[in-house]
């Protein structure tokens, strides 16, 4: 097995484990590169099927390319797509800095959907290498009734044994891509020929490395216009992946506060 | 600035080596990792600036640990609360560095980080030397099977790079690791915090006495975990899918290899079938086999009922079946673990309710001796015996590590884990295998009740269990005489009359002892059926064996516990066997080197430490007269 086979096997195992142990699950599909890889792993795990809904939380500030991609592929792949919308910024915690406050809308939108559908587990495509707080995450990460993350007392997780017993009211965030790095994602997209949104490729000397809302996500300087060139760029860059995400840079603990409150 | 030792590496396609950093709190783990990343040019400049800015804002010198201690609380208190995993590379290969917390409070997080690592760096503060947590972490590494360990002695700058003090620490840690069966790859003196990082990438000019590898050189000497495809095939069933026409058995091949056409057996059910296909999605050709590490799905040539939790294997070299085993465990619940405690055990994909039958030893990691305590407290390691109601499919950790380990769940949380040893217990697979298949029971014309009525008493099996020297045979022989004189049909079965004939082909290994008891149980049941009171006098140390005898005889079975403490029996030592067992001349001797599982609810309890032989015999005879004679 090479390194991608290993990561793929780990992701598949986690999908199957969650599907067996939890009775009402869904998968977040943000339409970015990571969540498309995650969707691909689900189809591998279940032999071409996706036996749970895929959820898109729409901030109504997404790039039009994303919405088009969503609607075309959901039909083509036979997905059970659920979409939901987010409350306005004014309704968010006013002590958060502006970009983080805007990002917090997504958490609120997701929470509303979770309440409506009563999911006990949600797959999310976060990776440890994205951000230092995410590096501390578990594969099966329990959240309390208000979706907050108790990072001070996370369950132990080893030998491929996950925490799947929990008191009523808990739900889980499940992270099949936790061990992957940004380069792994692109190498796997290349190997498996997984479709991705065109915004990742250079147009006029700029491309997006990470896709979020239009108003708080910015492209980076790049000439990479093919997957090969992106991989080449990533092996030498010193710019961090989320450099174009405004909310990460406002306050020392802005991101941690968002995650504690249930942000992806 | 740093020497950029490793900025670029061609992507090799090899899985990154998982390296965990462990040790006592404040012995410099996070600082070391931060500095290592910086020295090798692995950090984006933006991150270094971010840490510099945070340090400045807090009015501190550049604090490398801030890189990993991402939580606000961690930075405020200067401790690591939870594990970080950082990708990292040298010229040779890629790594994932796992920074595990050292604080005792966060032992479960340390285990989370270390359990799957292929190699470990144990950090020891040069000023403080070996501490409680250094020892505990070393012990856990040996328990978790992390056999590749190196030691880094940190903060050498704080002891002025003193060779003498370093040599003392090196001697202590090597001696301790040796007792655990570990030989460190190297013991490296380093300094990570000061202006010049010493012996990480560059050799330190102020420690010329040190001739071993630098950290970077050491890293590249580590070996990746060997592939498990040479071990016997094991695939714990994770789920069964029926999304379309196919019925797919899904799971991860933990060890070994399976191919289309192989006959696989599922344990513990014992059902078997042939692999018809290995299934896959988005591929031109279906694979013909699956091997260790792969998540696969296969179909069978027959519709057999298989469930999650069963273990697929080949018929040769199938997993052990047992309802009891010994666990070497680590425990991190606030609630102490005690005898009688029932909790959930997860072994691969199987779940069993298990009860703690005994706490055999709580390990004192300070000196590796036992504490003599009967309860396991938080953060301790111990040897315990666990029993389940039904049979579990398992392996011994020394033979098959991935299916020889388990976690314990209590009150919705994983509260511990451990590895399996079968020392002193038999594989019950051999005992439940039905070898003869073409038997039809013949109808008897004379029924049991008729025989019993003519005798004036029921047939019975009085199963007398107890340690060697407890007085079983003495009481049985005396009671046989008394009962015979009273007109009962009575007969004693013991080692003397079965080991010479019926069981002459059996030795004294746990398996042979179990088989000995199985046969005696069947014979005694036939005696009872024939109307005879059979006094079966056998140590029969395993509750599972006695349960089998009870099942064979049904309501005619009566368990008699001939009770005496080990000290009393050893003092009596009528056949001189204890002496020989203590001298190591007899292996698997009950009470000394093999377990005795006392009956939980015997029909009759004869305590020979308090009663005379005559009083014991009287108790037994009374029991027969009140329970077995027709009135």
Interface residues (C-beta under 8 A of the other chain):
Chain A: X1 X2 X3 X4 X5 X6 X9 X12 X13 X16 X17 X19 X20 X43 X44 X45 X46 X47 X48 X49 X51 X128 X129 X131 X132 X133 X135 X136 X138 X151 X152 X154 X155 X156 X157 X158 X159 X160 X161 X163 X165 X166 X167 X179 X181 X183 X187 X192 X231 X235 X236 X237 X238 X239 X240 X243 X252 X253 X256
Chain B: X7 X8 X9 X11 X12 X13 X14 X15 X16 X44 X45 X46 X47 X54 X57 X67 X68 X70 X71 X72 X73 X81 X82 X83 X84 X85 X86 X87 X94 X96 X108 X109 X111 X112 X114 X115 X116 X238 X239 X241 X243 X246 X248 X250 X252 X279 X280 X281 X282 X293 X294 X295 X297 X308 X332 X344 X346 X405 X407 X409 X412 X413 X414 X417
